[in-house]
Amino acid sequence: MTRTGMAFEQAVATLTGPGAPFELVDEPVNGVSMPVFKNRFRSLRDLLARSVQFGDAELAVWDSGPRWTFREHERLVASVAAALRAKHGIGPGSRVAILGANSPEWVLTAWATLTLGGTVVAMNGWWQGDEIRYGLELGEPDLLVADGARLARLAGGAPGVETISMDDGFGDYLAFDRSAQLADHPIGEDDLAAIMFTSGTTGRPKGAMISHRNFIAFLMLSFLNGAVRGLTHPPAEPAAGPAVSIMSSPLFHVSGFQAGALMGPATGMKLVWTTGRFDPKKIMQLTLAEGVTRWGGITTQLWRLVEHPEFEPEQFRQIRSTGGGGSAFSPDLQRTLREKLPQAAGDFNVGYGLTECGGLCAMASAEMLAAHPDTAGRTIPGNDVAIFDDAGRRLGENEEGNICVRGPNVMLGYWRNPKATEEAFFPGGWLRTGDIGRISNGLLFLASRKRDLIIRGGENIYPLEIENRIEDHPDVLEVAVVGVDHRELGQEVKAVVVPQPGGALSPKAIQDWVAQTLAYYKVPTHVEIRNEPLPRNATGKVLKAVLTGEAENTFREE
């Protein structure tokens, strides 16, 4: 093979045709016939059992101390699973809520739950007390496993939910039975594996139901994308050693759970895990100490790395690839990464997707982004992306409409929310992403977010939740929350507030009010106190486009 590689279509045909490693065959998935990978794991427990083939190679290094080989990881998971079953009766259909910062305990609890045929309820570690209580009420877990910092936010605990502390006594679960065998009862491909929370348009998060099939499809899509890349753009020279990735994305996100906790055992890749808040200096130190070859994540993290005062490009020539997802990578960031990490410029990939489709359905390569910095990339074979109008009619080339996804990676629906599930799909299993866009020459382009969504540092924020909180303030007459551009974070939250007649409000008072009940990233960075009514159309809807175009940012808390 020459260094120029195959054409994309030829590479896909080579990899997905009859007898190929990624052979695609048509099978029914939840009543809809669609292409699926013939050679796939049927459950995540099967995947874990297979991971011991990597033996004593390192799987995970934690900045908090532990280091696991693949064999040790499987033994720890089996021990924790045996303890969860013996002590708490966890088994098929049980729901285990996990609430905490990234930690070894988080990963082991999740894997143990999955091997038992239970469901991981992935609680957002940044939630405050009211948000946590809502998540517990919706998920109704049989067991809550949480760290001390999060339990402290639940003044009085979690009534009616048996609770385990990650910080006190979890060692008993690790040592419960290192010789235990993984459970062997059947797990169906479409059995519920996890409930992953997404921001809700009505002001409350929804629980996306992710099956074993969905998670495995995400992994297979990722593998296939890498294999296609290898055929179409073979490296100039073989890699000096195995890939090592550093993980700082939260485990309660698909970016941390799927691309980290699940990806490592599936691939044999070494993962270096960070705990606590994102610290670019610590990332750089671990990169050099552990031989990290890939920097990935959200745009905010990459900005903070390459613009850190101690970042010196020559020190990090070992970085062979970069990329990520969660929000669009601006042309400025793309250019900066190419300049500061030139050796990784050819292996720069940005994924497009959402929690409801496993976080990945399309991928933009370095070449695509160089030609079209605004593209979301090309559909990854094994799922399908199409454009529909509001009536559910499929549109053609360059026609703008609803971006929709179909494939084995698409969620089962929303937990205990049949109305939201029905609204999320067009007939035929097509998931409505909520984005507007078009497809041109095989590339996907986003025009806008149809929903009123703010993406701050990779976190999805729906303004209505913040508006509802601010409107509860006795001195507020009306409020509108919008996103404003930010170079590093992508967007920041801005609140435009009209006080009650004769009332006196300060931006700080609004921020403190929001911070009492909502996660820190939802607290408005910008607050404008406005003395005239909000602009509205004839039906009374606030014209947010007018606000973002005319409002001055009058306050900012650094």
C-alpha positions in Angstrom: 0.0 0.0 0.0 1.2 3.5 -0.8 1.2 6.3 1.8 -1.7 7.9 -0.1 -3.9 4.9 0.9 -7.3 3.8 -0.4 -10.3 5.9 -1.3 -12.9 6.1 1.5 -15.5 4.0 -0.3 -12.9 1.3 -1.1 -11.7 1.2 2.5 -15.3 0.8 3.8 -16.1 -1.9 1.3 -12.9 -3.8 2.3 -13.6 -3.6 6.0 -17.4 -4.2 6.0 -18.0 -6.7 3.2 -18.7 -10.4 3.6 -16.0 -12.1 5.7 -14.3 -8.8 6.6 -13.5 -7.9 10.3 -16.3 -5.3 10.4 -18.8 -7.2 8.2 -22.2 -5.5 8.2 -25.4 -7.6 8.0 -29.1 -6.6 8.2 -30.8 -7.6 11.5 -33.9 -6.3 13.3 -33.2 -3.9 16.1 -36.2 -3.0 18.2 -38.5 -3.8 15.3 -36.5 -2.0 12.6 -34.2 -3.8 10.2 -30.8 -2.1 10.0 -27.1 -2.9 9.3 -25.3 -4.2 12.4 -21.8 -5.6 12.9 -21.9 -9.4 12.5 -18.8 -10.0 14.7 -19.6 -8.2 17.9 -19.8 -8.8 21.6 -23.3 -9.6 22.8 -22.8 -8.0 26.2 -20.3 -5.9 28.1 -19.6 -8.8 30.4 -18.4 -10.8 27.4 -16.2 -7.9 26.5 -14.7 -7.7 30.0 -14.1 -11.5 30.1 -12.2 -11.2 26.8 -10.0 -8.3 28.1 -7.9 -10.7 30.2 -6.2 -11.7 26.9 -4.1 -8.5 27.5 -2.9 -10.1 30.7 -0.3 -8.2 32.7 -0.2 -5.2 30.4 -1.2 -2.0 32.2 -4.8 -0.9 31.7 -5.2 2.0 34.0 -3.0 4.4 36.0 -4.7 6.6 38.5 -3.1 9.9 39.6 -4.6 9.0 43.1 -2.3 5.9 43.2 -3.7 2.6 41.9 -2.3 0.9 38.8 -4.2 -2.0 37.3 -3.3 -4.6 34.7 -6.1 -6.0 32.6 -6.0 -9.2 34.6 -6.1 -7.3 38.0 -9.0 -5.1 36.7 -11.1 -8.1 35.9 -10.4 -9.7 39.3 -11.3 -6.4 41.1 -14.6 -6.2 39.1 -15.5 -9.8 39.9 -14.8 -9.2 43.7 -16.9 -6.0 43.8 -19.7 -7.7 41.8 -19.7 -10.7 44.3 -19.9 -8.2 47.2 -22.8 -6.2 45.6 -24.7 -9.4 45.0 -24.1 -10.9 48.5 -24.4 -7.8 50.5 -27.1 -5.9 48.6 -28.9 -8.4 46.3 -27.8 -6.6 43.1 -28.6 -8.7 40.0 -30.4 -8.6 36.7 -32.6 -5.5 36.5 -31.2 -3.8 39.6 -30.3 -0.1 39.3 -27.1 1.2 41.0 -26.7 4.9 41.1 -23.1 6.2 41.1 -22.5 9.7 42.3 -18.9 11.0 42.5 -15.9 12.4 41.0 -13.7 10.3 38.7 -12.2 7.5 40.8 -11.3 3.8 40.8 -14.4 3.1 42.9 -16.6 4.7 40.2 -15.2 2.5 37.4 -15.2 -0.8 39.4 -18.8 -0.2 40.6 -20.0 0.5 37.1 -18.3 -2.6 35.6 -19.5 -4.8 38.5 -23.1 -3.6 38.0 -22.9 -4.3 34.3 -21.5 -7.8 34.7 -24.4 -8.6 37.1 -26.9 -7.6 34.5 -27.8 -4.4 36.4 -28.2 -0.9 35.2 -25.8 2.0 36.0 -27.6 5.2 36.9 -24.8 7.7 36.1 -25.5 10.7 38.3 -23.9 14.0 37.4 -21.2 14.7 39.9 -21.6 18.5 39.6 -25.2 18.4 40.6 -26.3 20.2 43.8 -28.7 18.8 46.4 -32.0 19.4 44.7 -30.6 18.1 41.3 -29.3 15.0 43.0 -32.6 14.4 44.7 -34.4 14.7 41.4 -32.1 12.2 39.8 -32.7 9.7 42.6 -36.5 10.2 42.3 -36.4 9.6 38.6 -33.9 6.7 38.6 -35.3 5.0 41.7 -32.0 3.1 42.3 -31.8 0.0 44.5 -28.4 1.2 45.7 -26.5 4.5 45.8 -22.7 4.5 45.7 -21.3 7.9 46.3 -18.3 9.8 47.6 -18.3 11.9 50.7 -18.3 15.3 48.9 -21.5 14.4 47.1 -23.2 12.8 50.1 -22.6 16.1 52.0 -24.8 17.8 49.4 -27.6 15.6 50.5 -28.2 17.0 53.9 -29.9 14.2 55.7 -28.8 11.6 53.2 -30.9 9.9 50.5 -34.1 8.7 52.2 -35.2 5.2 51.2 -32.1 4.4 49.2 -29.4 2.1 50.6 -26.1 3.9 50.4 -22.4 2.9 50.1 -19.7 5.4 50.7 -16.7 5.3 48.2 -14.6 6.9 50.9 -15.4 4.6 53.8 -15.3 0.8 53.7 -15.1 0.3 50.0 -11.9 -1.6 50.4 -14.0 -4.5 51.8 -15.7 -4.8 48.4 -12.3 -4.8 46.6 -11.1 -7.6 48.9 -14.4 -9.5 49.2 -13.5 -12.4 46.9 -10.6 -12.0 44.4 -11.3 -15.6 43.2 -14.9 -14.9 42.4 -16.1 -15.8 38.9 -18.1 -13.4 36.8 -21.8 -14.0 36.8 -23.0 -16.3 34.0 -26.7 -15.7 33.7 -27.8 -14.5 30.2 -27.7 -10.8 29.4 -29.7 -9.6 26.4 -28.2 -7.2 23.8 -31.1 -4.9 24.4 -31.1 -5.1 28.2 -30.7 -1.8 29.8 -27.1 -1.1 30.7 -27.1 2.5 31.9 -29.3 5.6 32.4 -27.2 8.6 31.2 -28.7 12.0 32.1 -29.1 14.7 29.5 -30.2 18.3 29.9 -33.9 18.7 29.7 -35.7 21.2 27.5 -38.4 21.4 30.2 -35.9 22.4 32.9 -35.2 18.9 34.2 -32.8 16.2 33.0 -34.0 13.2 31.1 -32.5 9.7 31.5 -31.4 8.3 28.2 -31.7 4.5 28.3 -28.5 3.0 26.8 -28.4 -0.8 26.2 -25.5 -3.2 26.0 -26.0 -3.2 22.2 -25.8 0.6 22.2 -22.5 0.7 24.1 -20.9 -2.1 22.0 -22.0 -0.4 18.8 -20.3 2.8 19.9 -17.1 0.8 20.4 -17.4 -0.9 17.1 -18.0 2.4 15.3 -14.9 3.8 16.9 -12.8 0.8 15.9 -14.1 0.9 12.3 -13.5 4.6 12.0 -9.9 4.0 13.1 -9.5 1.1 10.7 -10.9 3.2 7.8 -8.5 5.9 8.7 -5.6 3.5 8.7 -6.4 2.4 5.1 -7.2 5.8 3.7 -4.3 7.6 5.4 -1.6 5.1 6.5 1.0 6.6 8.7 4.3 7.6 7.2 6.1 5.3 9.7 5.0 2.8 12.3 4.1 4.1 15.7 7.0 3.9 18.2 4.8 2.1 20.8 1.2 1.4 21.9 -1.2 4.3 22.2 -1.6 5.8 25.7 -4.5 8.1 26.3 -5.1 10.5 29.2 -8.6 10.6 30.6 -10.0 13.7 32.3 -13.6 13.7 31.0 -16.2 12.9 33.7 -17.3 9.3 34.0 -20.9 10.3 34.2 -20.6 11.5 30.5 -20.4 9.3 27.5 -17.0 10.8 26.9 -15.6 9.4 30.1 -17.6 6.3 30.5 -17.7 4.9 27.0 -14.4 6.4 25.6 -12.6 5.6 28.8 -14.0 3.0 31.2 -15.3 0.8 28.4 -12.8 1.6 25.6 -9.7 0.5 27.6 -10.7 -3.1 28.2 -12.1 -3.4 24.7 -8.8 -2.3 22.9 -5.9 -3.1 25.2 -5.1 0.7 25.4 -3.5 2.1 28.5 -5.5 4.9 30.1 -4.1 7.4 32.5 -6.9 8.7 34.7 -6.9 12.1 36.4 -9.1 12.9 39.4 -10.4 16.2 40.7 -10.7 19.4 38.7 -9.0 19.6 35.3 -5.4 20.8 35.9 -3.4 21.3 32.7 -0.1 21.3 34.7 -0.9 17.9 36.1 -1.9 16.6 32.7 1.4 17.7 31.2 3.4 16.1 34.1 1.5 12.8 33.7 1.9 12.9 29.9 5.7 12.9 30.3 5.8 10.4 33.2 3.4 7.8 31.7 4.3 8.1 28.0 0.9 9.5 26.9 0.5 9.7 23.1 -3.0 11.2 22.8 -4.6 14.4 24.1 -8.3 14.4 23.6 -11.3 15.9 25.2 -13.4 19.0 25.0 -12.3 22.3 23.5 -11.8 24.0 26.9 -9.3 21.3 28.0 -7.2 21.5 24.9 -7.1 25.3 25.0 -5.9 25.2 28.6 -3.2 22.8 27.7 -1.7 24.4 24.6 -2.0 28.0 26.1 -0.6 27.1 29.5 2.5 29.2 30.3 4.5 26.1 30.9 3.6 24.3 27.7 6.5 23.9 25.4 5.8 22.2 22.1 9.2 20.5 21.9 8.6 18.7 25.2 5.5 17.0 23.8 6.7 15.5 20.5 5.3 12.2 21.8 1.7 13.3 21.3 0.7 11.5 18.1 -3.0 12.4 17.9 -5.5 14.9 19.2 -9.2 15.6 19.0 -12.4 15.2 20.9 -16.0 16.3 20.8 -18.7 17.8 22.9 -18.9 21.0 21.0 -17.5 22.4 17.7 -13.8 23.0 17.4 -13.4 26.5 16.2 -11.1 27.3 13.3 -8.9 29.2 15.8 -8.5 26.1 17.9 -7.9 23.8 14.9 -5.2 26.2 13.7 -3.6 26.5 17.1 -3.4 22.7 17.6 -1.8 22.3 14.1 0.8 24.9 15.0 1.7 23.8 18.5 1.4 20.0 17.9 2.4 19.7 14.3 3.4 16.0 14.6 -0.2 15.2 15.6 -1.8 17.3 12.9 -2.4 14.4 10.6 -4.3 12.4 13.3 -6.7 15.1 14.4 -10.3 13.9 14.6 -13.5 15.6 16.0 -16.6 13.5 16.6 -20.2 14.6 16.3 -23.0 13.0 18.2 -25.1 13.2 21.4 -25.7 11.0 24.5 -28.8 9.5 22.9 -26.7 8.0 20.1 -23.7 7.0 22.2 -22.0 10.3 21.6 -20.8 9.4 18.1 -22.4 9.1 14.7 -20.0 11.2 12.4 -16.3 12.0 12.4 -14.3 14.9 10.9 -10.7 14.0 10.1 -7.8 16.4 9.8 -8.2 16.5 6.0 -11.9 17.3 6.2 -11.4 20.1 8.7 -8.5 21.6 6.7 -10.8 21.9 3.7 -14.0 22.6 5.6 -13.3 23.9 9.2 -17.0 24.0 9.9 -17.9 20.4 9.0 -19.1 17.8 11.5 -17.6 15.2 9.3 -18.7 12.1 7.5 -21.2 9.5 8.7 -19.3 6.5 10.3 -20.4 3.3 8.5 -22.5 1.1 10.8 -25.0 3.9 11.5 -26.7 6.4 9.3 -27.3 10.1 9.3 -29.9 11.8 7.3 -31.8 15.1 7.0 -35.6 15.3 7.5 -38.1 18.1 7.4 -40.5 18.8 10.3 -43.1 16.5 8.8 -40.6 13.5 8.8 -39.9 13.6 5.0 -36.3 12.8 4.1 -34.6 15.6 2.3 -31.9 15.6 -0.4 -28.5 16.9 -1.0 -27.9 20.4 0.4 -31.4 20.7 1.8 -31.5 22.0 5.3 -33.5 20.3 8.0 -33.5 18.1 11.1 -30.3 16.1 11.5 -31.4 12.5 12.4 -29.5 9.3 13.3 -30.4 5.7 13.0 -28.3 2.7 14.0 -27.6 0.1 16.8 -25.9 3.0 18.7 -29.2 4.8 19.2 -30.8 4.7 22.7 -33.9 2.7 23.6 -35.7 5.9 24.7 -36.0 8.1 27.8 -36.5 6.5 31.2 -40.1 6.7 32.3 -40.8 9.4 29.8 -42.8 8.0 27.0 -43.9 11.4 25.7 -40.3 12.6 25.3 -39.4 9.3 23.7 -42.2 9.6 21.1 -41.2 13.2 20.4 -37.5 12.2 19.9 -38.1 9.8 17.0 -39.4 10.0 13.5 -40.9 6.7 12.2 -38.4 4.0 11.3 -36.2 4.5 14.3 -34.7 7.9 13.3 -33.5 9.8 16.3 -34.0 13.6 16.1 -30.7 15.1 17.3 -32.3 18.6 17.8 -29.7 20.1 15.4 -30.4 21.7 12.0 -28.0 21.0 9.2 -27.4 19.7 5.7 -25.3 17.0 3.9 -23.1 18.1 1.0 -20.8 15.8 -0.9 -21.0 13.3 1.9 -20.1 15.8 4.6 -22.4 16.9 7.4 -22.7 20.6 8.2 -24.5 22.0 11.2 -26.5 25.2 10.7 -27.8 25.7 14.2 -29.1 24.2 17.4 -32.9 23.9 17.0 -33.2 23.7 20.7 -32.3 26.6 22.9 -29.1 25.0 24.0 -25.9 26.4 25.5 -22.7 24.4 25.4 -20.2 25.5 28.0 -17.0 23.6 28.3 -18.7 20.5 26.8 -21.6 20.7 29.2 -25.1 21.0 27.7 -27.2 23.7 29.4 -30.9 24.4 28.8 -31.7 28.0 29.6 -35.2 27.1 30.9 -33.9 25.4 34.0 -31.9 28.5 34.9 -34.8 30.8 34.0 -37.1 28.9 36.2 -34.7 29.3 39.1 -34.2 33.0 38.6 -37.9 33.6 38.2 -38.4 32.2 41.7 -36.5 35.1 43.2 -39.1 37.5 44.8 -37.5 40.6 43.3 -37.4 39.3 39.6 -40.2 40.3 37.2 -38.8 38.4 34.1 -35.7 36.9 32.8 -34.1 35.4 29.7 -31.0 33.2 29.7 -28.8 33.0 26.5 -25.4 31.8 25.5 -22.6 34.2 24.7 -19.4 33.2 22.8 -16.2 32.4 24.7 -12.9 31.5 23.1 -11.9 28.8 25.5 -15.3 27.5 26.9 -17.2 27.8 23.6 -20.0 29.6 25.3 -20.9 31.1 28.7 -24.2 31.6 30.4 -25.8 35.1 30.4 -28.9 36.1 32.2 -30.9 39.3 31.3 -33.0 40.2 34.3 -35.8 42.7 34.7 -36.5 43.5 38.4 -39.9 43.9 40.0 -41.1 47.6 40.0 -39.2 49.4 42.7 -37.0 46.3 43.3 -33.2 46.4 43.5 -31.1 43.5 42.3 -27.4 43.1 41.8 -25.7 40.6 39.4 -24.0 39.0 42.4 -27.4 38.4 44.1 -28.6 36.6 41.0 -25.5 34.4 40.8 -25.7 33.5 44.5 -29.4 32.6 44.1 -28.7 30.3 41.2 -25.7 28.7 42.9 -27.9 27.6 45.8 -29.7 24.9 43.8 -27.9 24.4 40.5 -24.5 23.1 39.4 -21.7 25.6 39.2 -21.5 25.6 35.4 -25.2 26.7 35.2 -24.5 29.9 37.2 -24.5 32.9 34.9 -21.1 34.3 34.3 -22.7 37.4 32.8 -25.7 39.2 34.3 -27.4 42.2 32.9 -30.0 44.1 35.0 -32.4 45.6 32.5 -35.0 48.3 33.4 -37.2 47.9 30.3 -39.3 44.9 29.4 -37.7 42.0 27.5 -38.3 42.2 23.7 -41.1 39.9 22.6 -42.9 38.9 19.4 -46.6 39.1 18.7 -47.2 35.8 20.5 -45.3 36.9 23.6 -42.2 34.9 23.0 -38.9 36.5 24.1 -36.7 37.4 21.2 -33.4 36.1 22.4 -31.7 36.8 19.1 -32.4 40.4 19.7 -30.9 40.2 23.2 -27.7 38.5 22.1 -27.3 41.2 19.4 -28.0 44.2 21.5 -27.3 43.5 25.2 -24.1 44.7 26.9 -22.4 42.4 29.3 -22.4 44.6 32.4 -20.9 42.2 35.0 -18.4 39.4 34.9 -17.1 37.4 37.9 -13.6 36.0 37.3 
